[in-house]
Amino acid sequence: MPRLDRLPQLNRNNLLMLPVQVNDTTPFTVPAKPLTACRIAIVTTAGLHRRDDRPFGPGEQTYRVIPSHTPLAEIIQSHTSLGFDRVPQMRDPNISFPVDRLRELVARGELGGIAPHHYSFMGAQRDLKRIQEETGPAVGRRLREEGVELALVTPT
Amino acid sequence: MLARALETEGIATTSISMVREHTEKLKPPRALFVPFPFGHALGRPDDPALQHRVLRAALDLLAEPAGPLLRDFPDDAEPGDLPAAPAQASGIAAAAGTPEDPALETSQMRRYHEQWLARSGGRTAFGLSGVPATRFRGVVRFLQAFSAGEDADMDERPPEAPLPNFIRYCADDWKALYFEARLAMKPGVNGEDVARWFWSETAAGQVLRRVGKRLEASEDPRWKAAAFGVAR
């Protein structure tokens, strides 16, 4: 869904109250190679991190690095808003962090490879200034330095 | 927003969008709007075929020469009759005869949680508070004391975590223990069933309602924010 007209009033109002930046144009990078030769990373706002990493606090605009070989049992989620159902993530982390699906696409030759690291931010943020100006571009530069061409951006 | 920042650095992005109205305003370079409930970005858990369809639709946007692109994933994939967002405590009445001893109940749930761990290969949402499940009765006592208005705290609280954040992590761990225990008990249930069971039938649910009320009654915005995440 989240078609707004199907949400309970409380959730709808919470979403509509979130300040959303209005843009007229977008930056646009055409991949330099065909997908079958590109390396892909997941950049998620699901608030995931390694179990031994520091949990996200509310409104935190930093990011966590998740080595792409990290077993799913070693990943935990500190974005736990009551606005979304946590059961799908408990059952199958691929619901927001589709590492198994991406590996399958690489095995089938549909993607070139998986990045050495995935990156994670906290979701449901009101103030995004630091992500926009500092931590978001920092992750972009890291990906570029790691030879990664593509990012799949996923929410919870 | 994040996608725009990455794209500016030369990374081609494709995003999954859950709120079309926000995406229309933000204009990320490429977005696939999916008609799924919150918490279901890739469709359904344990449904690799649907997850692959979503991924393929998102990756297909990378073949387009210009943007912004906002495409809709076909509506017919909507998973069943799940509500768009889970039921909240305030909309669920406590059942008569809810167990009275949350510590005893937690010990019983731990047995089912161990079954969950055995089945999931050790995967668990439990672990934010840093207090292991074997010592979780201490967390239960702490949350009970807090809910009763006492000046409660725990030695295990890391110095960098303010009290309301730590309460939130403890509450999240308690819920994770129960939710995963319930999934081990009744493997067919969905998130809506589990939320309704937790808030109506468990002693833990009733303690967390009171924890939420105490946090909510505070003048401190950090306490109020934590309340919004514990029970609303």
Interface residues (C-beta under 8 A of the other chain):
Chain A: M1 P2 R3 L4 R6 L7 P8 L10 N11 L15 L16 L18 V20 Q21 V22 N23 D24 T25 T26 P27 F28 T29 V30 P31 L35 C38 V43 T45 A46 R51 R54 P55 G57 P58 L72 A73 I76 Q77 S78 T80 S81 L82 G83 F84 D85 R86 V87 P88 Q89 M90 R91 D92 P93 N94 I95 S96 P98 D100 R101 L102 E104 L105 E110 L111 F121 L128 I131 Q132 G136 P137 V139 G140 R141 L143 R144 V148 E149 L150 A151 L152 V153 T154 P155 T156
Chain B: M1 L2 A3 R4 A5 L6 E7 T8 E9 G10 I11 A12 T13 T14 S15 I16 S17 M18 V19 R20 E21 H22 K25 L26 K27 P28 P29 P35 F36 P37 F38 G39 H40 A41 L42 G43 R44 P45 D46 P48 Q51 H52 L55 A58 L59 L62 A63 P65 A66 G67 P68 E78 L82 P83 A84 A85 P86 Q88 S120 G121 G122 R123 T124 A125 G127 L128 E160 A161 N165 R168 Y169 D172 K175 A176 F179 E180 L183 N190 G191 E192 V194 A195 R222 A225 A226 F228 G229 A231 R232
